[in-house]
Amino acid sequence: MTFRITILCENGVGPISGTLGEHGFSALIEPSVGEPLLFDTGQGVTLLHNARRMNKALDCVGTVVLSHGHYDHSGGLLPLLQQHNPLHVCAHPTVFSPRYRLNDNGECISIGIPHSRRELEEAGAIFQLSTEFRGIAPGVFLTGEVPRVTPFEAGDRGIFFDRAGLQPDNAPDDQSLVLESGKGLVILLGCCHAGLVNTLHHVRRCTGRDDIYAIIGGTHLGFCSKEQVDGTIRALKRSGIRRLAASHCTGFAASARMFRDLSAQFQPAHVGYTLEV
């Protein structure tokens, strides 16, 4: 089985003329056998536009995976459904929980899915919700809920389930996509709120494999402590991965560290980035 992975939504853009960036993430996975699937949908501003600019026909997509229930990964689902439905949508059962970010100035903003489950189902979404590691297509797996076992992966301290900022949100719905390619496992991250090291441990345990060829997507290190950035880079050095295509919420400082310490593996994954494995 081979796959072509193309970034459709991301904060920055590559050299493809007319593509647009937004704070969000979406990747199209096109397998050599079977129908394409979409991993996340961005905010909803750029998904359909960028797909058209890159000649990617999203009407062939039958399944959408939501890595977690934040607006910058789920906002494009309704516009997509309005163009093409029905669609199977794989997610965690808590994906519709209210979510908020409390800024340093005390401002509280909603960051959850911008559309209700009822609205999305009326538009043609067929939700398949589970906490478990599961296969969703030939050679394609969803991690399900990732156990938090690494002490230094404290995550983002600024997000909550309530407006008052009393119930910290550790994003229990955060999950990643795993592809079984001929070169080894490829892991696609949405934001990786669960922690990259936790996610790698979980994937190895569930698959029984250690041959991780590539990691693509957001690592959320731009919102985490220096201790977590340091520990993550140490773990990546030991992991044996061949490619680290970081994007979205990784942040400039963490990306610079990765470029310095993992220069042979690191590359930015902007809109238009493509990997064939």
Sequence and secondary structure as in RCSB ss.txt:
>XXXX:A:sequence
MTFRITILCENGVGPISGTLGEHGFSALIEPSVGEPLLFDTGQGVTLLHNARRMNKALDCVGTVVLSHGHYDHSG
GLLPLLQQHNPLHVCAHPTVFSPRYRLNDNGECISIGIPHSRRELEEAGAIFQLSTEFRGIAPGVFLTGEVPRVT
PFEAGDRGIFFDRAGLQPDNAPDDQSLVLESGKGLVILLGCCHAGLVNTLHHVRRCTGRDDIYAIIGGTHLGFCS
KEQVDGTIRALKRSGIRRLAASHCTGFAASARMFRDLSAQFQPAHVGYTLEV
>XXXX:A:secstr
  EEEEEEE SSB SSTT    S  EEEEEESSS  EEE   SSSSHHHHHHHTT  GGG  EEE SSSBHHHHT
THHHHHHHS  EEEEE TTTTS  EEE TTS EEE B SS HHHHHHTTEEEEE SS EEEETTEEE  S     
TT    TTEESSTTS SB   TT   EEEEETTEEEEEES  TT HHHHHHHHHHHH    EEEEEEE  GGGS 
HHHHHHHHHHHHHHT SEEEEETTS HHHHHHHHHHSTTTEEE  BT EEE 
